[in-house]
Amino acid sequence: MKLGYIGLGAMGLPFARHLKAAGHDVAVLNRSDRPYAEARRAGLSIAASVSEVVEVSDVLFTCLPNSQIINDIYEQIDKPGLICCDNSTVPYEQATQLHNQLNERGMAYVECPIFGSAQDAIDRTVYLVISGDAAPVQTVMPIARQAARDIAVAGGPGAASLIKTLQNGLGHVQMVAIAETLAMAEDLGLDLNQFVDIVSHCGGMASTRLFQRKAPQMLAIPEETGAKLDIAAKDAMSASKLFTQMNNSSALIHHAAEKYTEAQRLGLGARDFAAVFQATRRREKR
C-alpha cells in the first residue's frame, strides 16, 4: 500500500521505517531536514510538502509534537477518500474536532497513539490503541500493527485520546512521586545511587519498570533523549485540564502538571523528562 508519514521524531521515524520494512511504499515529511539522511538509508521517499505526501498516499500517518502543529498540518490535508491515522498524543476535544472536520471534507480521521519509549519504537515493541469510525479503523489496524507488538481497539472517536491522556497523567504522577522521594532521600543524607539500586532490585511495590528506568536518569540526566520534558509537561497539563473539565480536583494530577511547569521555568524543557527531579530538589541544591 502507498503510505505517507509526517513527523519523523523519536517515535515517527522508527514507525515509518517499520512500515517500509513491511513492504509498503512510504513517503515522508518532517519540519527539519535532520532525520532525512537516516530516512533515505531506510528506503523512505522524501516529500517536499504536505500536499506531495498527501497526493501519493492511500493512508497518511502523522506523529506531531503539539496541538498547534497538528492543526497546522491537518489544515493542509485535502484529498477526499484519504484515511489519516494520527499517532500523536492529542487532547480529546481536538481529536473529536479533527474527526468531524475531516469527515466534512470527505476524509477519515483515526486516532492511534503510541505507548512506549523511543527504544521501544526502534525495537517494534510499542503498544497502540486505535479508535474512530469502524471502517477506517479496520483498514488501518493491520498496517499500524506492523510497527508495534500489539494493538487494541478502544471504540469511537475520542476514546484512544482519552486513554492516552489518562495513562500519561498517571505516569507523570508516578514520575513526580519518584522525584520527590529521591529529593527526600537526599535531604535525609542517604546515598542516592544506593537507594535507587536497592529499590530497583528489592522486588517491593515501588520496584516498578518506571522507577528502574527513570530513577537512574534523574541522578544522571542523559544528554540525548527521545522524551523531552517539554512534551511531558504538555501531556501532564492535558491530563490536568481533563480533570478540571470533569470537575475533579485530584491534587495529584494537578501537582504533577505544576511540577513539570516549574521545571520548564528552570530552563529544563529540552532535557529528558527525568529532569523534573531538578525542580523537586531543594532550591539551593539545584
ZADO-1210 file (C-alpha; in nm, 4 decimals, padded with zeros to 6 digits):
<atoms>
<atom x="00.0000" y="00.0000" z="00.0000" code="MET" pos="1"/>
<atom x="00.1106" y="00.3600" z="-00.0590" code="LYS" pos="2"/>
<atom x="00.1577" y="00.5335" z="00.2737" code="LEU" pos="3"/>
<atom x="00.2625" y="00.8758" z="00.3932" code="GLY" pos="4"/>
<atom x="00.4214" y="00.9717" z="00.7219" code="TYR" pos="5"/>
<atom x="00.4534" y="01.3264" z="00.8553" code="ILE" pos="6"/>
<atom x="00.6651" y="01.3819" z="01.1661" code="GLY" pos="7"/>
<atom x="00.9923" y="01.1910" z="01.1920" code="LEU" pos="8"/>
<atom x="01.0719" y="01.2333" z="01.5600" code="GLY" pos="9"/>
<atom x="01.1775" y="00.9715" z="01.8111" code="ALA" pos="10"/>
<atom x="00.8561" y="00.7737" z="01.7511" code="MET" pos="11"/>
<atom x="00.7674" y="00.8690" z="01.3951" code="GLY" pos="12"/>
<atom x="01.0898" y="00.7749" z="01.2179" code="LEU" pos="13"/>
<atom x="01.1082" y="00.4197" z="01.3583" code="PRO" pos="14"/>
<atom x="00.7364" y="00.3740" z="01.2884" code="PHE" pos="15"/>
<atom x="00.7838" y="00.4786" z="00.9246" code="ALA" pos="16"/>
<atom x="01.0878" y="00.2525" z="00.8906" code="ARG" pos="17"/>
<atom x="00.8886" y="-00.0479" z="01.0141" code="HIS" pos="18"/>
<atom x="00.6124" y="00.0250" z="00.7633" code="LEU" pos="19"/>
<atom x="00.8714" y="00.0353" z="00.4854" code="LYS" pos="20"/>
<atom x="01.0277" y="-00.2890" z="00.6063" code="ALA" pos="21"/>
<atom x="00.6819" y="-00.4487" z="00.5913" code="ALA" pos="22"/>
<atom x="00.6759" y="-00.3827" z="00.2172" code="GLY" pos="23"/>
<atom x="00.4848" y="-00.0558" z="00.1839" code="HIS" pos="24"/>
<atom x="00.5843" y="00.2439" z="-00.0251" code="ASP" pos="25"/>
<atom x="00.6315" y="00.5222" z="00.2301" code="VAL" pos="26"/>
<atom x="00.6730" y="00.8933" z="00.1536" code="ALA" pos="27"/>
<atom x="00.7794" y="01.1063" z="00.4495" code="VAL" pos="28"/>
<atom x="00.7968" y="01.4696" z="00.5552" code="LEU" pos="29"/>
<atom x="00.9470" y="01.6434" z="00.8555" code="ASN" pos="30"/>
<atom x="00.9711" y="02.0063" z="00.9669" code="ARG" pos="31"/>
<atom x="01.3526" y="01.9877" z="00.9715" code="SER" pos="32"/>
<atom x="01.5971" y="01.8010" z="00.7487" code="ASP" pos="33"/>
<atom x="01.7702" y="01.6357" z="01.0457" code="ARG" pos="34"/>
<atom x="01.6175" y="01.2847" z="01.0076" code="PRO" pos="35"/>
<atom x="01.6303" y="01.2716" z="00.6284" code="TYR" pos="36"/>
<atom x="01.9696" y="01.1020" z="00.5966" code="ALA" pos="37"/>
<atom x="01.8513" y="00.8106" z="00.8094" code="GLU" pos="38"/>
<atom x="01.5165" y="00.8094" z="00.6291" code="ALA" pos="39"/>
<atom x="01.6891" y="00.7738" z="00.2932" code="ARG" pos="40"/>
<atom x="01.9046" y="00.4883" z="00.4213" code="ARG" pos="41"/>
<atom x="01.5838" y="00.3109" z="00.5222" code="ALA" pos="42"/>
<atom x="01.4438" y="00.3499" z="00.1704" code="GLY" pos="43"/>
<atom x="01.1849" y="00.6120" z="00.2603" code="LEU" pos="44"/>
<atom x="01.0930" y="00.8688" z="-00.0058" code="SER" pos="45"/>
<atom x="01.1377" y="01.2330" z="00.0981" code="ILE" pos="46"/>
<atom x="00.8493" y="01.4597" z="00.0022" code="ALA" pos="47"/>
<atom x="00.8807" y="01.8343" z="-00.0496" code="ALA" pos="48"/>
<atom x="00.5484" y="01.9393" z="00.1032" code="SER" pos="49"/>
<atom x="00.2353" y="01.8246" z="00.2828" code="VAL" pos="50"/>
<atom x="00.0432" y="01.8256" z="-00.0444" code="SER" pos="51"/>
<atom x="00.3033" y="01.5999" z="-00.2056" code="GLU" pos="52"/>
<atom x="00.2798" y="01.3431" z="00.0741" code="VAL" pos="53"/>
<atom x="-00.0992" y="01.3545" z="00.0601" code="VAL" pos="54"/>
<atom x="-00.1050" y="01.3110" z="-00.3176" code="GLU" pos="55"/>
<atom x="00.0904" y="00.9820" z="-00.3115" code="VAL" pos="56"/>
<atom x="-00.0793" y="00.8303" z="-00.0038" code="SER" pos="57"/>
<atom x="-00.3746" y="00.5981" z="00.0422" code="ASP" pos="58"/>
<atom x="-00.3267" y="00.6184" z="00.4198" code="VAL" pos="59"/>
<atom x="-00.1460" y="00.9098" z="00.5838" code="LEU" pos="60"/>
<atom x="00.0169" y="00.8712" z="00.9252" code="PHE" pos="61"/>
<atom x="00.1167" y="01.1655" z="01.1432" code="THR" pos="62"/>
<atom x="00.3176" y="01.1918" z="01.4643" code="CYS" pos="63"/>
<atom x="00.3436" y="01.5555" z="01.5718" code="LEU" pos="64"/>
<atom x="00.4601" y="01.7252" z="01.8940" code="PRO" pos="65"/>
<atom x="00.1793" y="01.9624" z="01.9887" code="ASN" pos="66"/>
<atom x="-00.1752" y="02.0730" z="01.9147" code="SER" pos="67"/>
<atom x="-00.0838" y="02.3811" z="01.7129" code="GLN" pos="68"/>
<atom x="00.1402" y="02.1891" z="01.4739" code="ILE" pos="69"/>
<atom x="-00.1236" y="01.9161" z="01.4422" code="ILE" pos="70"/>
<atom x="-00.3839" y="02.1762" z="01.3429" code="ASN" pos="71"/>
<atom x="-00.1424" y="02.3460" z="01.1020" code="ASP" pos="72"/>
<atom x="-00.0693" y="02.0184" z="00.9232" code="ILE" pos="73"/>
<atom x="-00.4278" y="01.8951" z="00.9075" code="TYR" pos="74"/>
<atom x="-00.5484" y="02.2249" z="00.7647" code="GLU" pos="75"/>
<atom x="-00.3277" y="02.1485" z="00.4627" code="GLN" pos="76"/>
<atom x="-00.4625" y="01.7973" z="00.4067" code="ILE" pos="77"/>
<atom x="-00.7311" y="01.7804" z="00.1404" code="ASP" pos="78"/>
<atom x="-00.7890" y="01.4568" z="-00.0505" code="LYS" pos="79"/>
<atom x="-01.1358" y="01.3001" z="-00.0462" code="PRO" pos="80"/>
<atom x="-01.1164" y="00.9327" z="00.0454" code="GLY" pos="81"/>
<atom x="-00.7897" y="00.9664" z="00.2362" code="LEU" pos="82"/>
<atom x="-00.7592" y="00.7935" z="00.5736" code="ILE" pos="83"/>
<atom x="-00.5494" y="00.9847" z="00.8259" code="CYS" pos="84"/>
<atom x="-00.4044" y="00.7878" z="01.1150" code="CYS" pos="85"/>
<atom x="-00.2696" y="01.0089" z="01.3917" code="ASP" pos="86"/>
<atom x="-00.0002" y="00.8616" z="01.6168" code="ASN" pos="87"/>
<atom x="00.0277" y="01.1902" z="01.8081" code="SER" pos="88"/>
<atom x="-00.0885" y="01.2416" z="02.1652" code="THR" pos="89"/>
<atom x="-00.3998" y="01.4514" z="02.1070" code="VAL" pos="90"/>
<atom x="-00.6415" y="01.6073" z="02.3598" code="PRO" pos="91"/>
<atom x="-00.9929" y="01.4639" z="02.3433" code="TYR" pos="92"/>
<atom x="-01.1537" y="01.7860" z="02.2165" code="GLU" pos="93"/>
<atom x="-00.9017" y="01.8242" z="01.9371" code="GLN" pos="94"/>
<atom x="-00.9350" y="01.4597" z="01.8342" code="ALA" pos="95"/>
<atom x="-01.3122" y="01.4839" z="01.8013" code="THR" pos="96"/>
<atom x="-01.2842" y="01.8170" z="01.6167" code="GLN" pos="97"/>
<atom x="-01.0384" y="01.6685" z="01.3673" code="LEU" pos="98"/>
<atom x="-01.2668" y="01.3682" z="01.3202" code="HIS" pos="99"/>
<atom x="-01.5616" y="01.5946" z="01.2382" code="ASN" pos="100"/>
<atom x="-01.3624" y="01.8354" z="01.0206" code="GLN" pos="101"/>
<atom x="-01.2071" y="01.5605" z="00.8094" code="LEU" pos="102"/>
<atom x="-01.5398" y="01.3815" z="00.7706" code="ASN" pos="103"/>
<atom x="-01.6921" y="01.7051" z="00.6389" code="GLU" pos="104"/>
<atom x="-01.4129" y="01.7179" z="00.3793" code="ARG" pos="105"/>
<atom x="-01.4637" y="01.3562" z="00.2720" code="GLY" pos="106"/>
<atom x="-01.1752" y="01.2058" z="00.4695" code="MET" pos="107"/>
<atom x="-01.1401" y="00.9852" z="00.7764" code="ALA" pos="108"/>
<atom x="-00.9516" y="01.0516" z="01.0993" code="TYR" pos="109"/>
<atom x="-00.8321" y="00.7612" z="01.3110" code="VAL" pos="110"/>
<atom x="-00.6591" y="00.8049" z="01.6467" code="GLU" pos="111"/>
<atom x="-00.3738" y="00.5630" z="01.7085" code="CYS" pos="112"/>
<atom x="-00.1495" y="00.6947" z="01.9880" code="PRO" pos="113"/>
<atom x="00.1759" y="00.5169" z="02.0660" code="ILE" pos="114"/>
<atom x="00.2543" y="00.3751" z="02.4100" code="PHE" pos="115"/>
<atom x="00.6181" y="00.3091" z="02.4933" code="GLY" pos="116"/>
<atom x="00.9659" y="00.4599" z="02.4831" code="SER" pos="117"/>
<atom x="01.1812" y="00.5736" z="02.1927" code="ALA" pos="118"/>
<atom x="01.3766" y="00.2494" z="02.2230" code="GLN" pos="119"/>
<atom x="01.0511" y="00.0527" z="02.2131" code="ASP" pos="120"/>
<atom x="00.9686" y="00.2298" z="01.8851" code="ALA" pos="121"/>
<atom x="01.3040" y="00.1239" z="01.7405" code="ILE" pos="122"/>
<atom x="01.2569" y="-00.2343" z="01.8633" code="ASP" pos="123"/>
<atom x="00.8977" y="-00.2507" z="01.7322" code="ARG" pos="124"/>
<atom x="00.7700" y="-00.3228" z="02.0826" code="THR" pos="125"/>
<atom x="00.5408" y="-00.0214" z="02.1256" code="VAL" pos="126"/>
<atom x="00.1730" y="-00.0745" z="02.2021" code="TYR" pos="127"/>
<atom x="-00.1016" y="00.1007" z="02.0044" code="LEU" pos="128"/>
<atom x="-00.4575" y="00.1967" z="02.0919" code="VAL" pos="129"/>
<atom x="-00.6837" y="00.2802" z="01.8000" code="ILE" pos="130"/>
<atom x="-01.0277" y="00.4403" z="01.7802" code="SER" pos="131"/>
<atom x="-01.2576" y="00.6064" z="01.5306" code="GLY" pos="132"/>
<atom x="-01.5226" y="00.5039" z="01.2806" code="ASP" pos="133"/>
<atom x="-01.5306" y="00.1295" z="01.2249" code="ALA" pos="134"/>
<atom x="-01.4452" y="00.1095" z="00.8527" code="ALA" pos="135"/>
<atom x="-01.1256" y="00.3215" z="00.8545" code="PRO" pos="136"/>
<atom x="-01.0156" y="00.1597" z="01.1806" code="VAL" pos="137"/>
<atom x="-01.0386" y="-00.1824" z="01.0162" code="GLN" pos="138"/>
<atom x="-00.8335" y="-00.0557" z="00.7212" code="THR" pos="139"/>
<atom x="-00.5596" y="00.0966" z="00.9365" code="VAL" pos="140"/>
<atom x="-00.5278" y="-00.1754" z="01.2019" code="MET" pos="141"/>
<atom x="-00.3286" y="-00.4361" z="01.0074" code="PRO" pos="142"/>
<atom x="-00.0977" y="-00.1671" z="00.8700" code="ILE" pos="143"/>
<atom x="-00.0239" y="00.0010" z="01.2034" code="ALA" pos="144"/>
<atom x="00.0179" y="-00.3390" z="01.3684" code="ARG" pos="145"/>
<atom x="00.3277" y="-00.3929" z="01.1531" code="GLN" pos="146"/>
<atom x="00.5096" y="-00.1245" z="01.3543" code="ALA" pos="147"/>
<atom x="00.4073" y="-00.2475" z="01.7008" code="ALA" pos="148"/>
<atom x="00.3940" y="-00.5514" z="01.9263" code="ARG" pos="149"/>
<atom x="00.0164" y="-00.5262" z="01.9600" code="ASP" pos="150"/>
<atom x="-00.2853" y="-00.3011" z="01.9059" code="ILE" pos="151"/>
<atom x="-00.6143" y="-00.2576" z="02.0919" code="ALA" pos="152"/>
<atom x="-00.9423" y="-00.1150" z="01.9601" code="VAL" pos="153"/>
<atom x="-01.0827" y="00.1366" z="02.2102" code="ALA" pos="154"/>
<atom x="-01.4118" y="00.2443" z="02.0497" code="GLY" pos="155"/>
<atom x="-01.5357" y="00.5506" z="01.8662" code="GLY" pos="156"/>
<atom x="-01.3848" y="00.8964" z="01.8077" code="PRO" pos="157"/>
<atom x="-01.2012" y="01.0340" z="02.1086" code="GLY" pos="158"/>
<atom x="-01.1670" y="00.7075" z="02.3019" code="ALA" pos="159"/>
<atom x="-00.7982" y="00.6434" z="02.2293" code="ALA" pos="160"/>
<atom x="-00.7107" y="01.0036" z="02.3100" code="SER" pos="161"/>
<atom x="-00.8854" y="00.9795" z="02.6475" code="LEU" pos="162"/>
<atom x="-00.6994" y="00.6592" z="02.7298" code="ILE" pos="163"/>
<atom x="-00.3629" y="00.8089" z="02.6316" code="LYS" pos="164"/>
<atom x="-00.4269" y="01.1293" z="02.8275" code="THR" pos="165"/>
<atom x="-00.5218" y="00.9413" z="03.1446" code="LEU" pos="166"/>
<atom x="-00.2353" y="00.6952" z="03.1087" code="GLN" pos="167"/>
<atom x="00.0132" y="00.9785" z="03.0650" code="ASN" pos="168"/>
<atom x="-00.1316" y="01.1666" z="03.3608" code="GLY" pos="169"/>
<atom x="-00.0957" y="00.8611" z="03.5827" code="LEU" pos="170"/>
<atom x="00.2601" y="00.8069" z="03.4620" code="GLY" pos="171"/>
<atom x="00.3610" y="01.1646" z="03.5348" code="HIS" pos="172"/>
<atom x="00.2096" y="01.1486" z="03.8840" code="VAL" pos="173"/>
<atom x="00.4377" y="00.8500" z="03.9410" code="GLN" pos="174"/>
<atom x="00.7359" y="01.0359" z="03.7918" code="MET" pos="175"/>
<atom x="00.6875" y="01.3306" z="04.0276" code="VAL" pos="176"/>
<atom x="00.6424" y="01.0926" z="04.3224" code="ALA" pos="177"/>
<atom x="00.9741" y="00.9266" z="04.2344" code="ILE" pos="178"/>
<atom x="01.1436" y="01.2662" z="04.2037" code="ALA" pos="179"/>
<atom x="01.0064" y="01.3871" z="04.5362" code="GLU" pos="180"/>
<atom x="01.1076" y="01.0636" z="04.7095" code="THR" pos="181"/>
<atom x="01.4638" y="01.0954" z="04.5775" code="LEU" pos="182"/>
<atom x="01.4709" y="01.4565" z="04.6949" code="ALA" pos="183"/>
<atom x="01.3619" y="01.3457" z="05.0440" code="MET" pos="184"/>
<atom x="01.6250" y="01.0689" z="05.0463" code="ALA" pos="185"/>
<atom x="01.8848" y="01.3294" z="04.9563" code="GLU" pos="186"/>
<atom x="01.7670" y="01.5628" z="05.2335" code="ASP" pos="187"/>
<atom x="01.7957" y="01.2729" z="05.4796" code="LEU" pos="188"/>
<atom x="02.1574" y="01.2172" z="05.3782" code="GLY" pos="189"/>
<atom x="02.1115" y="00.8828" z="05.2049" code="LEU" pos="190"/>
<atom x="02.3341" y="00.7690" z="04.9207" code="ASP" pos="191"/>
<atom x="02.1001" y="00.8236" z="04.6239" code="LEU" pos="192"/>
<atom x="02.2712" y="00.5728" z="04.3965" code="ASN" pos="193"/>
<atom x="02.2437" y="00.3053" z="04.6639" code="GLN" pos="194"/>
<atom x="01.8807" y="00.3966" z="04.7310" code="PHE" pos="195"/>
<atom x="01.7931" y="00.3693" z="04.3617" code="VAL" pos="196"/>
<atom x="01.9774" y="00.0372" z="04.3329" code="ASP" pos="197"/>
<atom x="01.8004" y="-00.1091" z="04.6370" code="ILE" pos="198"/>
<atom x="01.4514" y="-00.0017" z="04.5300" code="VAL" pos="199"/>
<atom x="01.5149" y="-00.1213" z="04.1740" code="SER" pos="200"/>
<atom x="01.6150" y="-00.4710" z="04.2844" code="HIS" pos="201"/>
<atom x="01.4268" y="-00.5315" z="04.6092" code="CYS" pos="202"/>
<atom x="01.1065" y="-00.6592" z="04.4489" code="GLY" pos="203"/>
<atom x="00.8942" y="-00.4278" z="04.6626" code="GLY" pos="204"/>
<atom x="00.5827" y="-00.2483" z="04.5422" code="MET" pos="205"/>
<atom x="00.7847" y="00.0585" z="04.4357" code="ALA" pos="206"/>
<atom x="01.0219" y="-00.1504" z="04.2250" code="SER" pos="207"/>
<atom x="00.8364" y="-00.0743" z="03.9037" code="THR" pos="208"/>
<atom x="00.9649" y="-00.0623" z="03.5473" code="ARG" pos="209"/>
<atom x="00.9235" y="00.3159" z="03.5522" code="LEU" pos="210"/>
<atom x="01.1355" y="00.3503" z="03.8650" code="PHE" pos="211"/>
<atom x="01.4007" y="00.1139" z="03.7309" code="GLN" pos="212"/>
<atom x="01.4263" y="00.3059" z="03.4038" code="ARG" pos="213"/>
<atom x="01.3857" y="00.6692" z="03.5077" code="LYS" pos="214"/>
<atom x="01.5212" y="00.6976" z="03.8646" code="ALA" pos="215"/>
<atom x="01.8830" y="00.6413" z="03.7493" code="PRO" pos="216"/>
<atom x="01.8285" y="00.9055" z="03.4806" code="GLN" pos="217"/>
<atom x="01.7140" y="01.1532" z="03.7439" code="MET" pos="218"/>
<atom x="02.0577" y="01.1203" z="03.9038" code="LEU" pos="219"/>
<atom x="02.2428" y="01.1469" z="03.5704" code="ALA" pos="220"/>
<atom x="02.0257" y="01.3196" z="03.3086" code="ILE" pos="221"/>
<atom x="02.1047" y="01.1719" z="02.9635" code="PRO" pos="222"/>
<atom x="02.2358" y="01.4143" z="02.7037" code="GLU" pos="223"/>
<atom x="02.0322" y="01.2526" z="02.4269" code="GLU" pos="224"/>
<atom x="01.6631" y="01.1920" z="02.4786" code="THR" pos="225"/>
<atom x="01.3603" y="01.0748" z="02.2873" code="GLY" pos="226"/>
<atom x="01.1310" y="01.2044" z="02.5635" code="ALA" pos="227"/>
<atom x="01.1790" y="01.5769" z="02.6224" code="LYS" pos="228"/>
<atom x="01.0457" y="01.7431" z="02.9353" code="LEU" pos="229"/>
<atom x="00.8539" y="01.9936" z="02.7201" code="ASP" pos="230"/>
<atom x="00.6496" y="01.7055" z="02.5766" code="ILE" pos="231"/>
<atom x="00.5964" y="01.5556" z="02.9222" code="ALA" pos="232"/>
<atom x="00.4797" y="01.8943" z="03.0514" code="ALA" pos="233"/>
<atom x="00.2308" y="01.9217" z="02.7665" code="LYS" pos="234"/>
<atom x="00.0942" y="01.5745" z="02.8409" code="ASP" pos="235"/>
<atom x="00.0753" y="01.6348" z="03.2167" code="ALA" pos="236"/>
<atom x="-00.1098" y="01.9629" z="03.1604" code="MET" pos="237"/>
<atom x="-00.3504" y="01.7915" z="02.9198" code="SER" pos="238"/>
<atom x="-00.4399" y="01.5402" z="03.1920" code="ALA" pos="239"/>
<atom x="-00.4766" y="01.8205" z="03.4465" code="SER" pos="240"/>
<atom x="-00.7120" y="02.0101" z="03.2151" code="LYS" pos="241"/>
<atom x="-00.9221" y="01.6972" z="03.1579" code="LEU" pos="242"/>
<atom x="-00.9646" y="01.6502" z="03.5336" code="PHE" pos="243"/>
<atom x="-01.0601" y="02.0180" z="03.5680" code="THR" pos="244"/>
<atom x="-01.3182" y="01.9879" z="03.2905" code="GLN" pos="245"/>
<atom x="-01.4705" y="01.6922" z="03.4739" code="MET" pos="246"/>
<atom x="-01.4798" y="01.8939" z="03.7997" code="ASN" pos="247"/>
<atom x="-01.2316" y="01.6525" z="03.9537" code="ASN" pos="248"/>
<atom x="-00.9929" y="01.8288" z="04.1897" code="SER" pos="249"/>
<atom x="-00.7356" y="01.5469" z="04.2057" code="SER" pos="250"/>
<atom x="-00.4417" y="01.7146" z="04.3771" code="ALA" pos="251"/>
<atom x="-00.2007" y="01.4536" z="04.2420" code="LEU" pos="252"/>
<atom x="-00.2654" y="01.5213" z="03.8732" code="ILE" pos="253"/>
<atom x="-00.2576" y="01.8994" z="03.9165" code="HIS" pos="254"/>
<atom x="00.0559" y="01.8869" z="04.1316" code="HIS" pos="255"/>
<atom x="00.2375" y="01.6808" z="03.8680" code="ALA" pos="256"/>
<atom x="00.1484" y="01.9322" z="03.5964" code="ALA" pos="257"/>
<atom x="00.2667" y="02.2191" z="03.8163" code="GLU" pos="258"/>
<atom x="00.5983" y="02.0451" z="03.8865" code="LYS" pos="259"/>
<atom x="00.6686" y="01.9985" z="03.5134" code="TYR" pos="260"/>
<atom x="00.5779" y="02.3632" z="03.4531" code="THR" pos="261"/>
<atom x="00.8257" y="02.4623" z="03.7239" code="GLU" pos="262"/>
<atom x="01.0922" y="02.2520" z="03.5525" code="ALA" pos="263"/>
<atom x="01.0235" y="02.4375" z="03.2283" code="GLN" pos="264"/>
<atom x="01.0681" y="02.7692" z="03.4091" code="ARG" pos="265"/>
<atom x="01.4090" y="02.6439" z="03.5214" code="LEU" pos="266"/>
<atom x="01.5048" y="02.6008" z="03.1541" code="GLY" pos="267"/>
<atom x="01.4907" y="02.2203" z="03.1541" code="LEU" pos="268"/>
<atom x="01.2350" y="02.1769" z="02.8755" code="GLY" pos="269"/>
<atom x="01.4790" y="02.0386" z="02.6191" code="ALA" pos="270"/>
<atom x="01.6250" y="01.7845" z="02.8619" code="ARG" pos="271"/>
<atom x="01.4962" y="01.4330" z="02.9261" code="ASP" pos="272"/>
<atom x="01.1797" y="01.4452" z="03.1346" code="PHE" pos="273"/>
<atom x="01.3712" y="01.2829" z="03.4207" code="ALA" pos="274"/>
<atom x="01.4972" y="01.6395" z="03.4780" code="ALA" pos="275"/>
<atom x="01.1740" y="01.7005" z="03.6717" code="VAL" pos="276"/>
<atom x="01.3892" y="01.5867" z="03.9668" code="PHE" pos="277"/>
<atom x="01.5821" y="01.9133" z="03.9378" code="GLN" pos="278"/>
<atom x="01.2596" y="02.1051" z="04.0004" code="ALA" pos="279"/>
<atom x="01.1911" y="01.8936" z="04.3070" code="THR" pos="280"/>
<atom x="01.5200" y="01.9197" z="04.4966" code="ARG" pos="281"/>
<atom x="01.5711" y="02.1945" z="04.7496" code="ARG" pos="282"/>
<atom x="01.6456" y="02.5175" z="04.5629" code="ARG" pos="283"/>
<atom x="01.9987" y="02.5544" z="04.6974" code="GLU" pos="284"/>
<atom x="02.0896" y="02.2100" z="04.5612" code="LYS" pos="285"/>
<atom x="01.9688" y="02.2684" z="04.2048" code="ARG" pos="286"/>
</atoms>
